[in-house]
Every structure is written in C-alpha cells, then in structure tokens.
Amino acid sequence: MALINNFLCCCELETGGVVISWLGMIGTLIMIVCTGVFLFAGFDNCQKEDSCATFFTIGAITLLFLFCFFLIYRILLSGIRNRKHLRVLPALIVSAIYTFGAVSSLFTAISKGIREGIGGSLVLAVIQIYFFFVLLQLFINFKRGKQRSGYRV
C-alpha cells in the first residue's frame, strides 16, 4: 500500500526527494553563512570572557550541527540517485525530528493564543508532514526494490 504515489501530484517521488534534498542543502548553506557572520560579528562586541566563551561554544556547536545536516541532505541526494534505502534513512530521521518540532510549535502557538504564529506554524507543520511522508514512501519503495531483486540489506 503506497502512502504517496507522486510528489505534488505531478512529479515522481524521486524528483520530490531531489527537490527536498536541494531545498535542505540550500537552506542549510544559508544558515551556515548567517551563523558564521553572526558568530564573527559578535567577536568584536564581547566584553566579558565568560559570555564570549559561551557565545562561541554555542555558535560552534550550531555550525557543527548545520554541517551535519548539509551532509545528511547530500547523502539523501546520492541515495536517491543510487536508489539505496539506507542513504534515505538519515534524512528520514531528521525529517521526523523537524516534523515533531513543527507540530509542537503549532501546539505552543495555539496554547499561548498567539494568533500571528498559528498560521505560519500550521503551514510549516503541513509542509513538514508532507515531506516526511514523501521520504518515508521513498524509503519503503527503495527497500522493496532491493528485496525484490534478492539483495537484502
């Protein structure tokens, strides 16, 4: 039973996976540049050593996570091209985490009564849930394709 047959009702799932991968890589690169600029711009404004150390530690950890996310989306792109389900799995896990974050931010906006945040959170949650199901269906399709060919991993 297929969850989703096409991406946005007109493209194949592989094309949708490539779109998700490129969107993830471009978004991550933008965040890497912004975080790097913010990190180096804050270097001049540091006056206390303790706050500077904390600032740079958090910035370095953020950059490390962003580089990992870029690598995960790059692995997703190669996994789609080679039809390997295990290369789709890291992006599927990250997408599940993003989906949980988007849905929890929607619930937070609703519970706090923030009217401006409900619309944006709802759109983000719907898009993220859709991307999650596209990646899940890609993972299932690639896994079934490997099992049909007699290659089990």
C-alpha positions as CSV (number, residue, x, y, z in Angstrom):
1,M,0.0,0.0,0.0
2,A,1.5,3.3,-1.1
3,L,1.2,6.3,1.1
4,I,2.0,8.8,-1.7
5,N,2.4,7.9,-5.3
6,N,3.5,11.3,-6.7
7,F,5.2,14.4,-5.4
8,L,2.9,17.4,-5.5
9,C,0.5,15.3,-7.7
10,C,2.6,15.8,-10.9
11,C,6.2,14.6,-10.3
12,E,7.7,11.2,-9.4
13,L,8.7,10.6,-5.8
14,E,12.4,10.5,-6.8
15,T,12.0,14.0,-8.2
16,G,10.4,15.1,-5.0
17,G,13.2,13.6,-3.0
18,V,15.7,15.5,-5.1
19,V,13.7,18.7,-4.5
20,I,13.7,18.1,-0.8
21,S,17.4,17.4,-0.8
22,W,18.3,20.5,-2.7
23,L,16.0,22.6,-0.5
24,G,17.6,21.2,2.6
25,M,21.2,21.8,1.3
26,I,20.4,25.4,0.1
27,G,18.6,26.2,3.4
28,T,21.5,24.7,5.4
29,L,24.1,26.7,3.5
30,I,22.2,29.9,4.1
31,M,22.0,29.1,7.8
32,I,25.8,28.3,7.8
33,V,26.6,31.6,6.3
34,C,24.2,33.5,8.6
35,T,25.6,31.7,11.7
36,G,29.2,32.3,10.6
37,V,28.5,36.0,10.0
38,F,26.7,36.3,13.4
39,L,29.5,34.5,15.1
40,F,32.2,36.6,13.7
41,A,30.3,39.9,14.1
42,G,29.8,39.1,17.8
43,F,33.5,38.7,18.2
44,D,34.0,42.5,18.3
45,N,31.2,43.0,20.8
46,C,32.4,40.6,23.5
47,Q,33.4,42.3,26.8
48,K,33.2,39.5,29.3
49,E,35.3,36.4,28.8
50,D,32.6,34.1,30.2
51,S,29.9,35.3,28.0
52,C,32.2,35.2,25.0
53,A,33.2,31.6,25.7
54,T,29.6,30.6,25.9
55,F,28.7,32.6,22.8
56,F,31.4,31.0,20.7
57,T,30.7,27.5,22.1
58,I,27.0,27.7,21.2
59,G,27.9,29.1,17.8
60,A,30.5,26.3,17.1
61,I,28.0,23.6,18.1
62,T,25.4,25.2,15.9
63,L,27.8,25.3,12.9
64,L,28.7,21.6,13.6
65,F,25.0,20.6,13.5
66,L,24.5,22.6,10.3
67,F,27.4,20.9,8.6
68,C,26.0,17.5,9.7
69,F,22.6,18.5,8.3
70,F,24.2,19.5,5.0
71,L,25.9,16.2,4.8
72,I,22.7,14.3,5.6
73,Y,20.9,16.1,2.7
74,R,23.9,15.3,0.4
75,I,23.7,11.7,1.4
76,L,20.0,11.8,0.6
77,L,20.7,13.1,-2.9
78,S,23.2,10.3,-3.6
79,G,20.8,7.7,-2.1
80,I,18.0,8.8,-4.4
81,R,20.3,8.7,-7.4
82,N,21.5,5.2,-6.5
83,R,18.1,4.0,-5.1
84,K,19.7,3.0,-1.8
85,H,17.2,3.0,1.1
86,L,19.8,3.2,3.8
87,R,21.0,6.5,2.5
88,V,17.5,7.9,2.7
89,L,17.2,6.9,6.4
90,P,19.2,9.7,8.0
91,A,17.2,12.3,6.2
92,L,14.0,10.5,7.2
93,I,15.1,10.7,10.9
94,V,16.0,14.4,10.6
95,S,12.6,15.0,8.9
96,A,10.8,13.2,11.7
97,I,12.6,15.5,14.2
98,Y,11.7,18.6,12.2
99,T,8.1,17.4,11.9
100,F,7.9,16.9,15.7
101,G,9.3,20.4,16.2
102,A,6.9,21.9,13.7
103,V,3.8,20.3,15.2
104,S,4.9,21.2,18.8
105,S,5.4,24.8,17.7
106,L,1.9,24.8,16.3
107,F,0.6,23.5,19.6
108,T,2.6,26.0,21.5
109,A,1.2,28.9,19.4
110,I,-2.4,27.6,19.9
111,S,-2.0,27.1,23.6
112,K,-0.4,30.5,24.1
113,G,-3.0,32.2,21.9
114,I,-0.5,33.7,19.6
115,R,-2.7,34.4,16.5
116,E,0.2,35.6,14.3
117,G,2.1,32.4,15.0
118,I,-0.7,29.9,14.3
119,G,-0.9,30.5,10.6
120,G,2.8,30.2,10.0
121,S,3.2,27.2,12.3
122,L,0.3,25.5,10.6
123,V,1.8,26.0,7.1
124,L,5.2,24.8,8.3
125,A,3.7,21.7,10.0
126,V,1.7,20.7,7.0
127,I,4.7,21.1,4.7
128,Q,7.0,19.2,7.0
129,I,4.5,16.3,7.5
130,Y,4.2,16.1,3.7
131,F,8.0,16.0,3.2
132,F,8.2,13.3,5.9
133,F,5.7,11.1,4.2
134,V,7.4,11.6,0.8
135,L,10.7,10.5,2.3
136,L,9.0,7.6,4.1
137,Q,7.5,6.4,0.9
138,L,10.9,6.7,-0.9
139,F,12.5,4.6,1.8
140,I,9.8,2.0,1.5
141,N,9.9,1.9,-2.3
142,F,13.7,1.6,-2.3
143,K,13.7,-1.1,0.4
144,R,11.1,-3.1,-1.5
145,G,13.0,-2.8,-4.7
146,K,16.2,-4.2,-3.1
147,Q,14.2,-7.1,-1.6
148,R,12.6,-7.9,-4.9
149,S,16.0,-8.1,-6.6
150,G,17.2,-10.6,-4.0
151,Y,19.6,-8.2,-2.4
152,R,18.8,-7.8,1.3
153,V,20.4,-5.2,3.5
